[in-house]
Amino acid sequence: MIPSINASAEDLVRYVQHGLTRAASEPMGTWRLPTLITAKEGRIVVLRGVEPGAWTFYTDKRTPKVTQLKASKGEAAATFYDQDDRSQLRLRGEVVAKGEADRHAIWKELSVGQKSSYAASVAPGSALLTPSNGLSKTWSKGKPTSEEVEVAFKNFAVYSFKISEVELLLLHREGHRRCAWNGWNGENFTWLVP
């Protein structure tokens, strides 16, 4: 639901809050696949959860993005685009690893297929001589050994993107609107030239 051209600052803050929260629960949601940007590069991640002021994603600890996030002390940005609403959302913030209790709880809820994303024998992005998914035969058949599941868990990481700055661009036919604010609740809201 695209905000009207006359939407207030409060309406736009609620639009972003609702859009992020909805994306976490709708597998085909338009803001479900943001581009996470580190100092080195951007890559698509899956928005897995939202809480006030932060959103969550999972990754393999061995990926380059984890190394890059450590090097930048967690500083990152993310972009989202909603084609239906014609809205672009940019977030800046700090990415931090979630605690072990969260990691264990989330892991318990994943299916074997979902866990296989962390079970490759070598790090994601590693060179191979022939095409392969990097999984053992037992993983490929959906019947990993308990040892293989334990190794996959060691590779599994859950990160929280803590939102510090928000910028929203609405591409209206009647005229574009652009605004920015700090944090989740719209502190220091400012209108910007689109």
C-alpha positions as protocol buffer text, in pm:
chain_id: "A"
residue {
  index: 1
  type: MET
  ca { x: 0 y: 0 z: 0 }
}
residue {
  index: 2
  type: ILE
  ca { x: 185 y: 303 z: -125 }
}
residue {
  index: 3
  type: PRO
  ca { x: 150 y: 603 z: 101 }
}
residue {
  index: 4
  type: SER
  ca { x: -39 y: 897 z: -46 }
}
residue {
  index: 5
  type: ILE
  ca { x: 150 y: 1192 z: -187 }
}
residue {
  index: 6
  type: ASN
  ca { x: 31 y: 1385 z: 120 }
}
residue {
  index: 7
  type: ALA
  ca { x: 143 y: 1124 z: 377 }
}
residue {
  index: 8
  type: SER
  ca { x: 271 y: 1268 z: 703 }
}
residue {
  index: 9
  type: ALA
  ca { x: 605 y: 1192 z: 864 }
}
residue {
  index: 10
  type: GLU
  ca { x: 428 y: 958 z: 1109 }
}
residue {
  index: 11
  type: ASP
  ca { x: 255 y: 777 z: 820 }
}
residue {
  index: 12
  type: LEU
  ca { x: 588 y: 718 z: 644 }
}
residue {
  index: 13
  type: VAL
  ca { x: 762 y: 589 z: 957 }
}
residue {
  index: 14
  type: ARG
  ca { x: 469 y: 347 z: 1011 }
}
residue {
  index: 15
  type: TYR
  ca { x: 486 y: 247 z: 641 }
}
residue {
  index: 16
  type: VAL
  ca { x: 851 y: 141 z: 685 }
}
residue {
  index: 17
  type: GLN
  ca { x: 787 y: -36 z: 1015 }
}
residue {
  index: 18
  type: HIS
  ca { x: 490 y: -225 z: 871 }
}
residue {
  index: 19
  type: GLY
  ca { x: 673 y: -305 z: 544 }
}
residue {
  index: 20
  type: LEU
  ca { x: 972 y: -458 z: 721 }
}
residue {
  index: 21
  type: THR
  ca { x: 755 y: -651 z: 964 }
}
residue {
  index: 22
  type: ARG
  ca { x: 539 y: -784 z: 679 }
}
residue {
  index: 23
  type: ALA
  ca { x: 849 y: -887 z: 480 }
}
residue {
  index: 24
  type: ALA
  ca { x: 963 y: -1111 z: 765 }
}
residue {
  index: 25
  type: SER
  ca { x: 641 y: -1313 z: 750 }
}
residue {
  index: 26
  type: GLU
  ca { x: 572 y: -1319 z: 374 }
}
residue {
  index: 27
  type: PRO
  ca { x: 811 y: -1542 z: 178 }
}
residue {
  index: 28
  type: MET
  ca { x: 726 y: -1355 z: -145 }
}
residue {
  index: 29
  type: GLY
  ca { x: 721 y: -1010 z: 17 }
}
residue {
  index: 30
  type: THR
  ca { x: 889 y: -735 z: -182 }
}
residue {
  index: 31
  type: TRP
  ca { x: 1120 y: -624 z: 100 }
}
residue {
  index: 32
  type: ARG
  ca { x: 1208 y: -986 z: 186 }
}
residue {
  index: 33
  type: LEU
  ca { x: 1536 y: -986 z: -14 }
}
residue {
  index: 34
  type: PRO
  ca { x: 1738 y: -674 z: 67 }
}
residue {
  index: 35
  type: THR
  ca { x: 2087 y: -608 z: -61 }
}
residue {
  index: 36
  type: LEU
  ca { x: 2328 y: -600 z: 232 }
}
residue {
  index: 37
  type: ILE
  ca { x: 2619 y: -367 z: 158 }
}
residue {
  index: 38
  type: THR
  ca { x: 2955 y: -384 z: 332 }
}
residue {
  index: 39
  type: ALA
  ca { x: 3257 y: -165 z: 259 }
}
residue {
  index: 40
  type: LYS
  ca { x: 3361 y: -412 z: -13 }
}
residue {
  index: 41
  type: GLU
  ca { x: 3045 y: -531 z: -189 }
}
residue {
  index: 42
  type: GLY
  ca { x: 2673 y: -593 z: -181 }
}
residue {
  index: 43
  type: ARG
  ca { x: 2486 y: -921 z: -178 }
}
residue {
  index: 44
  type: ILE
  ca { x: 2126 y: -1036 z: -137 }
}
residue {
  index: 45
  type: VAL
  ca { x: 2028 y: -1175 z: 203 }
}
residue {
  index: 46
  type: VAL
  ca { x: 1692 y: -1299 z: 328 }
}
residue {
  index: 47
  type: LEU
  ca { x: 1514 y: -1091 z: 589 }
}
residue {
  index: 48
  type: ARG
  ca { x: 1421 y: -1354 z: 850 }
}
residue {
  index: 49
  type: GLY
  ca { x: 1281 y: -1153 z: 1137 }
}
residue {
  index: 50
  type: VAL
  ca { x: 1210 y: -801 z: 1260 }
}
residue {
  index: 51
  type: GLU
  ca { x: 1200 y: -648 z: 1603 }
}
residue {
  index: 52
  type: PRO
  ca { x: 1176 y: -278 z: 1686 }
}
residue {
  index: 53
  type: GLY
  ca { x: 1494 y: -118 z: 1558 }
}
residue {
  index: 54
  type: ALA
  ca { x: 1648 y: -423 z: 1390 }
}
residue {
  index: 55
  type: TRP
  ca { x: 1604 y: -699 z: 1134 }
}
residue {
  index: 56
  type: THR
  ca { x: 1764 y: -1044 z: 1121 }
}
residue {
  index: 57
  type: PHE
  ca { x: 1936 y: -1258 z: 857 }
}
residue {
  index: 58
  type: TYR
  ca { x: 2122 y: -1591 z: 855 }
}
residue {
  index: 59
  type: THR
  ca { x: 2450 y: -1673 z: 686 }
}
residue {
  index: 60
  type: ASP
  ca { x: 2739 y: -1918 z: 676 }
}
residue {
  index: 61
  type: LYS
  ca { x: 3020 y: -1798 z: 906 }
}
residue {
  index: 62
  type: ARG
  ca { x: 3271 y: -1877 z: 632 }
}
residue {
  index: 63
  type: THR
  ca { x: 3136 y: -1626 z: 377 }
}
residue {
  index: 64
  type: PRO
  ca { x: 3333 y: -1317 z: 274 }
}
residue {
  index: 65
  type: LYS
  ca { x: 3056 y: -1091 z: 410 }
}
residue {
  index: 66
  type: VAL
  ca { x: 3130 y: -1211 z: 764 }
}
residue {
  index: 67
  type: THR
  ca { x: 3499 y: -1123 z: 725 }
}
residue {
  index: 68
  type: GLN
  ca { x: 3404 y: -786 z: 575 }
}
residue {
  index: 69
  type: LEU
  ca { x: 3160 y: -711 z: 856 }
}
residue {
  index: 70
  type: LYS
  ca { x: 3430 y: -788 z: 1113 }
}
residue {
  index: 71
  type: ALA
  ca { x: 3676 y: -561 z: 931 }
}
residue {
  index: 72
  type: SER
  ca { x: 3424 y: -274 z: 926 }
}
residue {
  index: 73
  type: LYS
  ca { x: 3326 y: -332 z: 1293 }
}
residue {
  index: 74
  type: GLY
  ca { x: 2977 y: -423 z: 1172 }
}
residue {
  index: 75
  type: GLU
  ca { x: 2911 y: -102 z: 981 }
}
residue {
  index: 76
  type: ALA
  ca { x: 2681 y: -176 z: 688 }
}
residue {
  index: 77
  type: ALA
  ca { x: 2392 y: -53 z: 476 }
}
residue {
  index: 78
  type: ALA
  ca { x: 2097 y: -224 z: 313 }
}
residue {
  index: 79
  type: THR
  ca { x: 1866 y: -136 z: 26 }
}
residue {
  index: 80
  type: PHE
  ca { x: 1513 y: -260 z: -36 }
}
residue {
  index: 81
  type: TYR
  ca { x: 1285 y: -195 z: -332 }
}
residue {
  index: 82
  type: ASP
  ca { x: 910 y: -246 z: -358 }
}
residue {
  index: 83
  type: GLN
  ca { x: 817 y: -258 z: -725 }
}
residue {
  index: 84
  type: ASP
  ca { x: 442 y: -238 z: -657 }
}
residue {
  index: 85
  type: ASP
  ca { x: 468 y: 64 z: -428 }
}
residue {
  index: 86
  type: ARG
  ca { x: 763 y: 208 z: -622 }
}
residue {
  index: 87
  type: SER
  ca { x: 946 y: 273 z: -299 }
}
residue {
  index: 88
  type: GLN
  ca { x: 1315 y: 251 z: -224 }
}
residue {
  index: 89
  type: LEU
  ca { x: 1430 y: 205 z: 133 }
}
residue {
  index: 90
  type: ARG
  ca { x: 1790 y: 254 z: 242 }
}
residue {
  index: 91
  type: LEU
  ca { x: 1909 y: 165 z: 590 }
}
residue {
  index: 92
  type: ARG
  ca { x: 2240 y: 226 z: 761 }
}
residue {
  index: 93
  type: GLY
  ca { x: 2340 y: 58 z: 1081 }
}
residue {
  index: 94
  type: GLU
  ca { x: 2548 y: -193 z: 1267 }
}
residue {
  index: 95
  type: VAL
  ca { x: 2540 y: -567 z: 1207 }
}
residue {
  index: 96
  type: VAL
  ca { x: 2603 y: -778 z: 1516 }
}
residue {
  index: 97
  type: ALA
  ca { x: 2595 y: -1152 z: 1579 }
}
residue {
  index: 98
  type: LYS
  ca { x: 2293 y: -1272 z: 1776 }
}
residue {
  index: 99
  type: GLY
  ca { x: 2358 y: -1464 z: 2096 }
}
residue {
  index: 100
  type: GLU
  ca { x: 2404 y: -1838 z: 2124 }
}
residue {
  index: 101
  type: ALA
  ca { x: 2058 y: -1890 z: 2271 }
}
residue {
  index: 102
  type: ASP
  ca { x: 1897 y: -1729 z: 1964 }
}
residue {
  index: 103
  type: ARG
  ca { x: 2124 y: -1925 z: 1730 }
}
residue {
  index: 104
  type: HIS
  ca { x: 2033 y: -2258 z: 1894 }
}
residue {
  index: 105
  type: ALA
  ca { x: 1661 y: -2179 z: 1903 }
}
residue {
  index: 106
  type: ILE
  ca { x: 1651 y: -2081 z: 1535 }
}
residue {
  index: 107
  type: TRP
  ca { x: 1858 y: -2385 z: 1431 }
}
residue {
  index: 108
  type: LYS
  ca { x: 1609 y: -2617 z: 1603 }
}
residue {
  index: 109
  type: GLU
  ca { x: 1328 y: -2475 z: 1388 }
}
residue {
  index: 110
  type: LEU
  ca { x: 1508 y: -2519 z: 1052 }
}
residue {
  index: 111
  type: SER
  ca { x: 1431 y: -2814 z: 826 }
}
residue {
  index: 112
  type: VAL
  ca { x: 1705 y: -3049 z: 705 }
}
residue {
  index: 113
  type: GLY
  ca { x: 1686 y: -2875 z: 368 }
}
residue {
  index: 114
  type: GLN
  ca { x: 1736 y: -2534 z: 526 }
}
residue {
  index: 115
  type: LYS
  ca { x: 2026 y: -2662 z: 736 }
}
residue {
  index: 116
  type: SER
  ca { x: 2196 y: -2790 z: 422 }
}
residue {
  index: 117
  type: SER
  ca { x: 2272 y: -2428 z: 329 }
}
residue {
  index: 118
  type: TYR
  ca { x: 2543 y: -2437 z: 596 }
}
residue {
  index: 119
  type: ALA
  ca { x: 2668 y: -2790 z: 532 }
}
residue {
  index: 120
  type: ALA
  ca { x: 2900 y: -2755 z: 231 }
}
residue {
  index: 121
  type: SER
  ca { x: 3236 y: -2919 z: 293 }
}
residue {
  index: 122
  type: VAL
  ca { x: 3418 y: -2599 z: 189 }
}
residue {
  index: 123
  type: ALA
  ca { x: 3331 y: -2232 z: 234 }
}
residue {
  index: 124
  type: PRO
  ca { x: 3072 y: -2073 z: 6 }
}
residue {
  index: 125
  type: GLY
  ca { x: 3244 y: -1918 z: -295 }
}
residue {
  index: 126
  type: SER
  ca { x: 3532 y: -2169 z: -292 }
}
residue {
  index: 127
  type: ALA
  ca { x: 3659 y: -2280 z: -633 }
}
residue {
  index: 128
  type: LEU
  ca { x: 3563 y: -2630 z: -754 }
}
residue {
  index: 129
  type: LEU
  ca { x: 3700 y: -2845 z: -1037 }
}
residue {
  index: 130
  type: THR
  ca { x: 3351 y: -2962 z: -1135 }
}
residue {
  index: 131
  type: PRO
  ca { x: 3000 y: -2832 z: -1060 }
}
residue {
  index: 132
  type: SER
  ca { x: 2878 y: -2939 z: -715 }
}
residue {
  index: 133
  type: ASN
  ca { x: 2656 y: -2824 z: -432 }
}
residue {
  index: 134
  type: GLY
  ca { x: 2941 y: -2905 z: -193 }
}
residue {
  index: 135
  type: LEU
  ca { x: 2725 y: -3144 z: 10 }
}
residue {
  index: 136
  type: SER
  ca { x: 2797 y: -3502 z: 105 }
}
residue {
  index: 137
  type: LYS
  ca { x: 2588 y: -3780 z: -50 }
}
residue {
  index: 138
  type: THR
  ca { x: 2392 y: -3819 z: 272 }
}
residue {
  index: 139
  type: TRP
  ca { x: 2309 y: -3445 z: 285 }
}
residue {
  index: 140
  type: SER
  ca { x: 2212 y: -3450 z: -82 }
}
residue {
  index: 141
  type: LYS
  ca { x: 1967 y: -3732 z: -5 }
}
residue {
  index: 142
  type: GLY
  ca { x: 1824 y: -3533 z: 289 }
}
residue {
  index: 143
  type: LYS
  ca { x: 1959 y: -3780 z: 546 }
}
residue {
  index: 144
  type: PRO
  ca { x: 2270 y: -3626 z: 702 }
}
residue {
  index: 145
  type: THR
  ca { x: 2452 y: -3794 z: 985 }
}
residue {
  index: 146
  type: SER
  ca { x: 2440 y: -3633 z: 1329 }
}
residue {
  index: 147
  type: GLU
  ca { x: 2808 y: -3540 z: 1289 }
}
residue {
  index: 148
  type: GLU
  ca { x: 2731 y: -3363 z: 960 }
}
residue {
  index: 149
  type: VAL
  ca { x: 2446 y: -3171 z: 1123 }
}
residue {
  index: 150
  type: GLU
  ca { x: 2683 y: -3064 z: 1403 }
}
residue {
  index: 151
  type: VAL
  ca { x: 2938 y: -2937 z: 1150 }
}
residue {
  index: 152
  type: ALA
  ca { x: 2666 y: -2745 z: 966 }
}
residue {
  index: 153
  type: PHE
  ca { x: 2557 y: -2585 z: 1294 }
}
residue {
  index: 154
  type: LYS
  ca { x: 2913 y: -2464 z: 1354 }
}
residue {
  index: 155
  type: ASN
  ca { x: 2890 y: -2279 z: 1020 }
}
residue {
  index: 156
  type: PHE
  ca { x: 2548 y: -2127 z: 1095 }
}
residue {
  index: 157
  type: ALA
  ca { x: 2534 y: -1763 z: 1203 }
}
residue {
  index: 158
  type: VAL
  ca { x: 2244 y: -1531 z: 1286 }
}
residue {
  index: 159
  type: TYR
  ca { x: 2298 y: -1157 z: 1255 }
}
residue {
  index: 160
  type: SER
  ca { x: 2094 y: -857 z: 1359 }
}
residue {
  index: 161
  type: PHE
  ca { x: 2106 y: -536 z: 1154 }
}
residue {
  index: 162
  type: LYS
  ca { x: 2051 y: -257 z: 1408 }
}
residue {
  index: 163
  type: ILE
  ca { x: 1898 y: 38 z: 1223 }
}
residue {
  index: 164
  type: SER
  ca { x: 2054 y: 377 z: 1289 }
}
residue {
  index: 165
  type: GLU
  ca { x: 1949 y: 573 z: 978 }
}
residue {
  index: 166
  type: VAL
  ca { x: 1656 y: 538 z: 740 }
}
residue {
  index: 167
  type: GLU
  ca { x: 1603 y: 699 z: 400 }
}
residue {
  index: 168
  type: LEU
  ca { x: 1284 y: 648 z: 202 }
}
residue {
  index: 169
  type: LEU
  ca { x: 1219 y: 747 z: -160 }
}
residue {
  index: 170
  type: LEU
  ca { x: 863 y: 723 z: -296 }
}
residue {
  index: 171
  type: LEU
  ca { x: 826 y: 742 z: -673 }
}
residue {
  index: 172
  type: HIS
  ca { x: 479 y: 893 z: -715 }
}
residue {
  index: 173
  type: ARG
  ca { x: 328 y: 982 z: -1048 }
}
residue {
  index: 174
  type: GLU
  ca { x: 208 y: 1310 z: -894 }
}
residue {
  index: 175
  type: GLY
  ca { x: 558 y: 1390 z: -767 }
}
residue {
  index: 176
  type: HIS
  ca { x: 828 y: 1203 z: -580 }
}
residue {
  index: 177
  type: ARG
  ca { x: 885 y: 1225 z: -205 }
}
residue {
  index: 178
  type: ARG
  ca { x: 1205 y: 1160 z: -13 }
}
residue {
  index: 179
  type: CYS
  ca { x: 1272 y: 1169 z: 358 }
}
residue {
  index: 180
  type: ALA
  ca { x: 1517 y: 1048 z: 621 }
}
residue {
  index: 181
  type: TRP
  ca { x: 1524 y: 988 z: 993 }
}
residue {
  index: 182
  type: ASN
  ca { x: 1723 y: 823 z: 1269 }
}
residue {
  index: 183
  type: GLY
  ca { x: 1631 y: 496 z: 1436 }
}
residue {
  index: 184
  type: TRP
  ca { x: 1312 y: 293 z: 1424 }
}
residue {
  index: 185
  type: ASN
  ca { x: 1068 y: 553 z: 1553 }
}
residue {
  index: 186
  type: GLY
  ca { x: 1144 y: 846 z: 1322 }
}
residue {
  index: 187
  type: GLU
  ca { x: 1371 y: 1064 z: 1533 }
}
residue {
  index: 188
  type: ASN
  ca { x: 1503 y: 1375 z: 1355 }
}
residue {
  index: 189
  type: PHE
  ca { x: 1266 y: 1326 z: 1058 }
}
residue {
  index: 190
  type: THR
  ca { x: 1371 y: 1540 z: 759 }
}
residue {
  index: 191
  type: TRP
  ca { x: 1217 y: 1592 z: 416 }
}
residue {
  index: 192
  type: LEU
  ca { x: 1472 y: 1571 z: 131 }
}
residue {
  index: 193
  type: VAL
  ca { x: 1475 y: 1671 z: -234 }
}
residue {
  index: 194
  type: PRO
  ca { x: 1387 y: 1353 z: -431 }
}
